[in-house]
Amino acid sequence: MSSPAASESIVKKLSVIDRFLPVWIFAAMGLGIGLGRAFPDLGARLDTVKLDTVSLPIAIGLLWMMYPVLAKVRYGELGRLRARGKLFTTSLVLNWVVGPVLMFALAWLFLPDLPHYRNGLVLIGLARCIAMVLIWNMLACGSNEVAAVLVALNSVFQILFYSVLGWLFLTVIPSWLGADVTAFDVSMWSIAKSVLIFLGVPLVAGALTRSLLTRLKGEAWYETRFLPRLGPTALLGLLYTIVLMFAMQGEKITRLPLDVVRIALPLIVYFAIMFASAFFLSRKLGFSYEETASLSFTAAGNNFELAIAVAVGVFGMASGEALAGVVGPLIEVPALIALVYLSLWLRRRFFPEAREAVLPRRFEEGSR
C-alpha cells in the first residue's frame, strides 16, 4: 500500500488536535471518571437547571460542539447539484438508505442483547458526516467542490429527515421484527425536538455567521482566518461534554469495559463496508477518482456530535445510547486515517489515467 513516507506525510497534514483526537477523548473519559468519584452528587447538581430534558451545562457543550462545524459548511454550493443528477442520486442512496440500513443490521447482529447500545449505534448511522469528511477528503486528494456540496446536502437532509428516520429505526421497524420496544418507545416529536434544538439552533447560527462575516470581511478572510480559529473549539465542546457524561456514568464504564469493545466492533465493520461499497459503486458508475473519493468518505463518515446530542436529549446523559455515541469518534479517527491510505492505493491501482496522488502542501489546521 502506501509507503512509510507517504503515511507519515498524511498524519502530519492533520492538525495536532485532530491527530491525537483519540488521546484527548481517553483523557476526557479519565477526567470524567475521576470527577464522578470525587463528587458523587455531581449528576444531581447538573440537573438543577435544564434546557428541555437536558441539564443546561450539558446543553451548552452539545450546542457549542455543533456550531463551529455548521459554520464551516458552504451552503451556497448546494445549487450545483442540479447539474450532477447521477452524483446527487448516488450520494443520496448511500447516505440515507444504505448507511442507516447497514448500521441497523450491524447493531442488531453484534448487540442483540444490549438494546441501549444498539439504539445508540442506530442514531450514529442516521447522522451523516458534515465535519471530518472534509479532512479525509482533502488528505485522499478528493474533490473539494464535491465534498462541499455533499456536506451542505447532508446538513439539509438531517434537518428534514433525522427525526423521522430515528423514530422509524428505533420504534417501528424493531416492532415489525417482533422485538420488545416497550422500554424504548420513542415518539417522533421527542427526537424532532432534540434535532431542532441541538442541530437546528447551531445550524441557523452557523449559516448566519458565514453569511454575515463573508459579507463584512470576504470569503478568503472567513476561510483562512476565522474558521481556523473557530474550528478547534468544536473539540473543546465535545471533550467538555464527554467529561460531564463520564462523571455521571464512569462507574458503569470501569465495571463493563468489554461493552466498549462490543460497541467498537460494529463501527469498524461499518466503516469498512460503507467505504468499500461506495468506492467501487462510484467507480462502476464512471465517476472520476476525485468524485469517487468524496462520495466514499461522505458515505463512510458520521456526525457523532449530532448522535451524542440526540442520545442525551432523548435518552439521558447517563444512558447507554449516549455512551455508544461517545465511543464513535474514538474509533472514527484511526479507522478513517487507514481508509485515506487505502483510497490513495486504490487510486494508483484502479485509476491509471489519474495523476500520481500528491498530498496538499498546505492543510488548514483546526478544520474540525
ROGUSE-647367 format. One line per field, with one value per residue (C-alpha): residue number from 1; residue in one letter; x, y, z. Coordinates in steps of 0.2 Angstrom, whole numbers, plus 5000, padded with zeros to 4 digits. Each point is the difference from the previous one (the first is absolute). Layout:
residues N
i <- NUM/...
aa <- A/...
c1 <- X/...
c2 <- Y/...
c3 <- Z/...
This chain:
residues 368
i <- 1/2/3/4/5/6/7/8/9/10/11/12/13/14/15/16/17/18/19/20/21/22/23/24/25/26/27/28/29/30/31/32/33/34/35/36/37/38/39/40/41/42/43/44/45/46/47/48/49/50/51/52/53/54/55/56/57/58/59/60/61/62/63/64/65/66/67/68/69/70/71/72/73/74/75/76/77/78/79/80/81/82/83/84/85/86/87/88/89/90/91/92/93/94/95/96/97/98/99/100/101/102/103/104/105/106/107/108/109/110/111/112/113/114/115/116/117/118/119/120/121/122/123/124/125/126/127/128/129/130/131/132/133/134/135/136/137/138/139/140/141/142/143/144/145/146/147/148/149/150/151/152/153/154/155/156/157/158/159/160/161/162/163/164/165/166/167/168/169/170/171/172/173/174/175/176/177/178/179/180/181/182/183/184/185/186/187/188/189/190/191/192/193/194/195/196/197/198/199/200/201/202/203/204/205/206/207/208/209/210/211/212/213/214/215/216/217/218/219/220/221/222/223/224/225/226/227/228/229/230/231/232/233/234/235/236/237/238/239/240/241/242/243/244/245/246/247/248/249/250/251/252/253/254/255/256/257/258/259/260/261/262/263/264/265/266/267/268/269/270/271/272/273/274/275/276/277/278/279/280/281/282/283/284/285/286/287/288/289/290/291/292/293/294/295/296/297/298/299/300/301/302/303/304/305/306/307/308/309/310/311/312/313/314/315/316/317/318/319/320/321/322/323/324/325/326/327/328/329/330/331/332/333/334/335/336/337/338/339/340/341/342/343/344/345/346/347/348/349/350/351/352/353/354/355/356/357/358/359/360/361/362/363/364/365/366/367/368
aa <- M/S/S/P/A/A/S/E/S/I/V/K/K/L/S/V/I/D/R/F/L/P/V/W/I/F/A/A/M/G/L/G/I/G/L/G/R/A/F/P/D/L/G/A/R/L/D/T/V/K/L/D/T/V/S/L/P/I/A/I/G/L/L/W/M/M/Y/P/V/L/A/K/V/R/Y/G/E/L/G/R/L/R/A/R/G/K/L/F/T/T/S/L/V/L/N/W/V/V/G/P/V/L/M/F/A/L/A/W/L/F/L/P/D/L/P/H/Y/R/N/G/L/V/L/I/G/L/A/R/C/I/A/M/V/L/I/W/N/M/L/A/C/G/S/N/E/V/A/A/V/L/V/A/L/N/S/V/F/Q/I/L/F/Y/S/V/L/G/W/L/F/L/T/V/I/P/S/W/L/G/A/D/V/T/A/F/D/V/S/M/W/S/I/A/K/S/V/L/I/F/L/G/V/P/L/V/A/G/A/L/T/R/S/L/L/T/R/L/K/G/E/A/W/Y/E/T/R/F/L/P/R/L/G/P/T/A/L/L/G/L/L/Y/T/I/V/L/M/F/A/M/Q/G/E/K/I/T/R/L/P/L/D/V/V/R/I/A/L/P/L/I/V/Y/F/A/I/M/F/A/S/A/F/F/L/S/R/K/L/G/F/S/Y/E/E/T/A/S/L/S/F/T/A/A/G/N/N/F/E/L/A/I/A/V/A/V/G/V/F/G/M/A/S/G/E/A/L/A/G/V/V/G/P/L/I/E/V/P/A/L/I/A/L/V/Y/L/S/L/W/L/R/R/R/F/F/P/E/A/R/E/A/V/L/P/R/R/F/E/E/G/S/R
c1 <- 5000/5007/5018/5005/5005/4983/4991/5011/4995/4982/5000/5010/4987/4988/5000/5007/4982/4993/5015/4999/4981/4999/5013/4989/4985/5008/5006/4983/4993/5013/4997/4981/5002/5011/4987/4986/5009/5006/4982/4987/4986/5006/4986/4986/5009/5001/4981/4995/4998/4994/4998/4985/5005/5019/5009/5006/5019/4998/4989/5013/5014/4988/4996/5018/5007/4988/5001/5018/4996/4985/5009/5012/4987/4998/4982/5000/5008/4984/4993/5014/4992/4987/5014/5005/4985/5009/5012/4986/4990/5015/5004/4982/4998/5016/4997/4982/4996/5015/5009/4985/4994/5018/5003/4983/5004/5018/4993/4987/5013/5014/4989/4984/5001/5004/4986/5006/5017/4991/4989/5015/5008/4984/5000/5018/4995/4987/5012/5009/5017/5001/5017/5015/4996/5008/5016/5000/4995/5014/5013/4994/5001/4981/4990/4998/4986/4990/5004/4993/4984/4997/5003/4988/4987/5002/4998/4983/4994/5004/4989/4986/5001/5010/4986/4989/5013/5004/4983/4999/5016/4998/4981/4991/5012/5005/4982/4998/5014/4991/5012/4993/5002/4989/5014/5007/4984/5005/4988/5005/4998/5012/5014/4994/5001/5018/5005/4992/5009/5017/5001/4988/5007/5018/4996/4991/5014/5013/4991/4998/5018/5006/4988/5004/5018/5003/4991/5010/5017/4999/5001/5019/5001/4986/5008/5018/4999/4984/4996/5018/4997/4982/5002/5010/4988/4987/5012/5000/4981/5001/5013/4990/4985/5009/5008/4982/4993/5013/4999/4982/5003/5018/4997/4990/5014/5014/4989/4996/5015/4995/4984/5011/5009/4983/4994/5017/4999/4984/5007/5016/4990/4989/5014/5008/4984/4993/5017/5003/4982/5000/5017/4997/4982/5006/5014/4987/4989/5015/5004/5017/5012/4997/4981/5002/5010/4988/4985/5009/5006/4983/4991/5012/5001/4987/4995/5004/4996/4982/4998/5007/4988/4985/5004/5002/4985/4988/5008/5010/5018/5003/4992/5008/4995/5011/5014/4999/5001/5016/5009/4997/5013/5012/4999/4997/5017/5012/4987/4998/5019/5003/4987/5009/5015/4989/4992/5017/5005/4984/5003/5016/4993/4983/5002/5016/4994/5001/5015/5011/4992/5008/4996/4995/5015/4990/4986/4990/5001/4985/4989/4989
c2 <- 5000/5017/5003/5004/5017/5003/4994/5011/5015/4997/4999/5016/5009/4998/5014/4995/5000/4988/4989/4996/5000/4983/5005/5015/4990/4987/5014/5008/4983/4998/5017/4997/4984/5009/5014/4988/4991/5016/5007/4987/5012/5009/4993/5007/5017/5000/4997/5015/5011/4992/5004/4989/4983/5004/5008/5018/4997/4984/5010/5014/4987/4991/5016/5007/4984/5001/5019/5001/4985/5007/5017/4991/4994/5009/5000/5010/4985/4990/5007/4992/4983/5004/4997/4983/4989/4984/5006/5007/4984/4988/5011/5000/4981/4997/5012/4999/4982/4989/5008/4999/4983/4993/5007/4994/4982/5001/5006/4986/4987/5005/5006/4990/5000/5018/5011/5016/4999/4994/5015/5011/4992/5003/5018/5001/4992/5013/5014/5003/5008/5019/5004/4988/4994/5016/4995/4982/5006/5013/4987/4987/5014/4999/5015/5014/5007/4983/4998/5017/4997/4983/5008/5013/4987/4989/5015/5004/4982/4997/5015/4992/4982/4995/5000/4990/4987/5000/4995/4988/4990/5001/4996/4995/4988/4991/4997/4992/4988/4995/5009/5006/5019/5005/5007/5009/5007/5017/5012/5009/5017/4996/4996/5015/5012/4994/5002/5018/5005/4992/5001/5013/5014/4998/4998/5017/5007/4993/5005/5018/5001/4995/5012/5015/4998/4996/5016/5010/4993/4989/4982/4998/5008/4989/4984/5004/5010/4998/4981/4994/5009/4995/4982/4993/5006/4986/4987/5010/4999/4981/4997/5011/4989/4984/5005/5004/4984/4989/5008/4994/4982/4997/4986/4990/5002/4994/4986/4995/5003/4986/5010/5013/4987/4993/5017/5003/4984/5004/5018/4993/4988/5014/5012/4986/4995/5017/5006/4985/4999/5019/5000/4986/5005/5017/4993/4989/5015/5008/5014/5007/4996/5017/4998/4982/5004/5014/4989/4986/5010/5009/4983/4992/5014/5005/5016/4993/5017/4999/4982/5005/5015/4990/4985/5012/5010/4984/4987/5010/5004/4984/4988/4987/5009/5015/4988/4992/5018/5004/4984/5006/5013/4989/4987/5012/5009/4985/4991/5014/5004/4982/5002/5016/4988/4987/5014/5006/4982/4996/5016/4993/4983/5004/5018/4999/5015/5011/5009/4993/5005/5015/5005/5019/5010/5010/4993/5012/4996/5000/4993/4991
c3 <- 5000/5004/5004/5018/4994/4992/5016/5011/4988/5002/5019/5000/4989/5015/5013/5017/5007/4986/5000/5019/5001/5007/5014/5004/5001/5012/5011/5001/5004/5014/5007/5000/5009/5013/5002/5003/5013/5009/4999/5001/5000/4984/4989/5012/4999/4981/4999/5011/4984/4984/4981/4995/5008/5000/5014/4995/5002/4988/4988/4999/4995/4987/4992/4999/4993/4985/4997/4993/4989/4992/4998/4988/4988/4983/4999/4984/4991/5001/4984/4990/5002/4987/4986/5008/5002/5000/5013/5011/4998/5005/5015/5005/4999/5009/5014/5004/4995/5000/5015/5012/4995/5001/5018/5005/4994/5008/5017/5001/4994/5013/5014/5001/5019/5003/4993/5008/4990/4985/5000/5002/4984/4991/5004/4994/4983/4997/5003/4984/5000/4998/5009/4999/4983/4993/5009/4993/4983/4999/5006/4987/4986/4997/4992/5012/4990/5001/5018/5004/4990/5009/5017/4997/4993/5016/5011/4992/5000/5018/5004/4989/5004/5015/5012/4988/4997/5018/5005/4986/5004/5019/5002/4984/4992/5016/5004/4983/5004/5016/5012/5016/4998/5015/5010/4984/4993/4994/4992/4984/5009/5014/4987/4989/5015/5004/4981/4999/5016/4998/4981/4995/5012/4996/4981/5000/5010/4988/4984/5007/5005/4983/4991/5011/5002/4981/4996/5012/4998/4984/4997/5000/5018/5006/4993/5004/5016/5009/4998/5005/5017/5002/4994/5015/5013/4993/5008/5016/5001/4996/5013/5013/4997/5001/5017/5007/4993/5007/5017/5000/4994/5002/5013/4987/4987/5012/5005/4982/4989/4988/4995/4992/4990/4994/4995/4990/4990/4990/4997/4992/4989/4995/4995/4989/4991/4997/4993/4989/4993/4997/4991/4988/4996/4996/4989/4991/4997/4991/5013/5000/5014/5008/5000/5006/5015/5005/4999/5009/5015/5001/5001/5012/5013/5013/5010/5017/5008/4994/5006/5017/5001/4995/5012/5015/4995/4998/5011/5013/5003/5010/4987/4991/4984/5005/5003/4983/4993/5010/4994/4982/4997/5010/4986/4985/5000/4998/4989/4988/5000/4994/4987/4993/4997/4992/4989/4993/4997/4991/4989/4994/4996/4993/4993/4989/4990/5016/5004/5014/5017/5007/5017/5003/5005/5012/5011/5010/5019/5011/4985/5012
